[in-house]
Amino acid sequence: MEKLARQQVQKLTPYLSARRIGGSGDVWLNANESPFDNTYQLNLSGLNRYPSCQPEGMLSAYAAYAGVQPEQVLTTRGADEGIELIIRAFCEPNEDAILYCPPTYGMYAISAETIGVARKVVPLTSDWQLDLPAIEANLDGVKVVFVCSPNNPTGNLVAREDIVALLELTKDRAIVVMDEAYIDFCPQASTVDLLEQYEHLAILRTLSKAFALAGLRCGYTLANAELIQVLLKVIAPYPVPYPVSEIAQQALSESGLARMKYQALEINTNRAYLQAGLSAIPGVTVFDGWGNYLLVEFPDGDALFQAAWDNGMILRNSPIENCVRISAGNREECEKTLAFIRRFYQ
């Protein structure tokens, strides 16, 4: 079957998600999931009918939370579908390119490669900020620029003035996609207020992280109405199952939002606990993080990652040398992981 696949697909290396990598243990801090397992009520009648492509209740609820109008919201199967839709809608295969800035989320490149769209790579600077002169020099043929803030896996925020400068650079040239999958842990850093000024800005959001709904596969794209209408041309006809719509609206209700904010605060507290404890270990460097995870540099990151794996603590190795990404779980998971790492370096 392999030889029957498109050549582009034959050469493709799939994204190694946490679940594909696997592992066996009782502490899972590798996928930036929430440690909270919330419950919801479901009405499962009407499953014999197709759902609405874009349920009004979902759009209105998220629009109210994000501070935009419902016509500025598109709901998708996770933010990953939003990435793919934007590339499909704005890039001609074998003609246009996307641009992204590693180290960053791997699905931008894989989605483009799957569709047959070229990839231009402009690495982040040494302090993991945008290299604006290099981006400007590489914009020819680029239709979409992806920026992740808080960035995965580094955890840092991209400087707002650089985001504005990028938006100015790309006017009438390319779509700028701000990936805000982790913005609920630092809502003050959102770029949603820039939508009013920049018609070529799109923002990716998700319920997977702070809302503790990774298994729901529910994401949102925020943009101006004209851009949303373009994406509606290429989205699947029935992307939102009834149960997804029901649960999402409960999560976005007044009580649901209150619970999310409380849980996000607790996760941020546990992240700070991990950061303080790990920073006290000689030879270990912990980078400031604004999502629900930390990037940590060890004297030998691969050895630490493997030792933790062998002891049932599943972390995430990183493309950055000697660095391991550690999700902020519940306090018990954080304490157990910190104690293991302390013993490892004694």
Buried (B, 14 or more C-beta within 10 A) or exposed (E): EEEEEEEBEEEEEEEEEBEEEEBEBEBBBBBBBBBBEBEBEEEEEEEEEEBBBBBEBBBBBBBBBBEBBBBBBBBBBBBBBBBBBBBBBBBEEEEBBBBBBBBBBBBBBBBBBBBBBBBBEBEBEEEBBBBBEBBEEBBEBBBBBBBBBBBBBBBBBBBEEBBBBBBEBBEEBBBBBBBBBBBBBBBEBBBBEBBEEBBBBBBBBBBBBBBBBBEBBBBBBBBBEEBBEBBEEEBEEEBBBBBBBBBBBBBBEEEBBEBBEEBBEBBBEBBEBBBEBBEEBEEBBBBEBBBBBBBBBBEEBEEBBEBBBEBBBBBBBBEBEBBBBBBBBBBEBBBBBBEBBBEBEE
